[in-house]
């Protein structure tokens, strides 16, 4: 699988609210009411990612979650990342 060009990534990001292209990946920060809600979101993302066999980098501090998507084999952003980001957006 080939990584997208930066132009293609920027075009795809127009459909994804608040996602940013940083260091060969796309990232978004989420804020929740409390830790319990943040953890529930992480679990939902984890189940979704496991079904797709594509695993995000997840960072959590109390009610804040940052998700980073990149396809390590392709050394950049691919269809897998964009599709998972779109699915994550539907959880909100």
Secondary structure, DSSP 4 states (H G I P E B T S, - for coil): -PPPPHHHHHHHHTTSTT-EEETTEEEEEEE-SSHHHHHHHHHHHHHHHHHHT---EEEEETTEEEEEE-BGGGTB--HHHHHHHHHHHTT-
